[in-house]
Amino acid sequence: MTILDYFKNIKRELKFLDFGMDWGRWCLMSKAFGCDVYGTELSESRIKYGQSIGINVIDWDEISNFEFDFINTEQVFEHITSPLEILKYLSHSLKQHGLIKISVPDGGDI
């Protein structure tokens, strides 16, 4: 709801990307709010499942063909070896006033 509230004054259909979509729950929730939603995933079984429930699944190389209002990265960046490079790549696919949300564990137990 906070994300949608941020975009409330932008008069266009919102296009979202869930980078590392897992089983697609976040994508389905965003679709329920009327957003045009895409997802990426490495797991072949999760890709197939996402496609079976109507998620637009795209590959890494296809991300640059799109412009997104919002890119969600939930519990992904702590698993990648070159986070700055990936962040820069993703940021090139943002529309004007677009946002990238990065959520990682707090690391308090490390």
N, C-alpha and C positions, 0 to 999 in steps of 0.2 A: 504494500500500500504506500509506503514511503517513496518508493521508486516512481510509482505512477503519479503520486502527488507532485514530485519534482518536475515531471513532464506535462502537468495539467494545462499549461498555457501554450504548449506546442500543438499546433493544429495539423496533425498528420497521424497516420497509423504507425504505432510504435513497433519497431523491429528489434527483437532481443536475441542474443546468443548466449547459450549456456555452454561455456568452455569446460569440458569434462562433465558431461551431463549425467553420468552414472546411469540410473534406471529411468531417468526422464521425469521425475516427479516435479521438479522446478519448472520444466518446460510445460508440463500439463497445467500447472497452476497459472502460469503466465498466459497460456492459450485461453484459459477460462476467463481471464480478464480482457480478452479481445486482442491480445498482442500477436504479431506475426513472429513466431518463435522458431529458432534453429538451434541445433545442438551438435557438439563434437564429442567424440569418445574414442578411446583406443580399443576397448574390449569389443570383440566381434559379436559376442552374444548380446551385449547391451545395445550395440548399434542395431542389430536385427530386431530386438525387442522395441527399441525406440521407433523404428520405422513401422513396426506392426501396430503401434498405437497412435500413428499419425504425426510423429515428430519429423520435421525436415532435418535430417542428419546430413551434415556436410563434412568434408575432409579438411585437414589442415591447409592444404593448398588452395582450397576453395574460399577460405575465409576472406582473402583479399579481394574477392569478386563482389563482396557485399559491403554495405554501410549499415551499421547498427546504432541504435539509440543507446542501448545498454548491453554490456557484456558482463555476465556473471561468472566468477571463478570461485567456486565454493570448495575449499579443501583440495586445491590443485597445486598452488604455487610451492607448497612445501615438498612436493614430489619431483620438481623439475630441476635440471642442472644449470640452466641458463635463464633464470627468471627475467632479467632485464631485457634480453633479446626477445623473449616471448611477449613481454609487456609492450615493447616497442612495435612488434608485429601486429598485435591486437589493436593497439591504439590507432594504427593507420586505417582501421576499418570502422572507426567511429564517425558518426555524423556530427555536425556542429552541435555543441552543447551535450554531446554524448558522455556517458560515464562507464567506467570499468570498476566493478566491485571485487576486491580481493579479500577473501576470508581465509585465514589460516589459524591453526591451533595457537593458543597463547604460549606454549612452550614452558609453562610454569613447572612442569615435572622433570625438565631436562637438567 
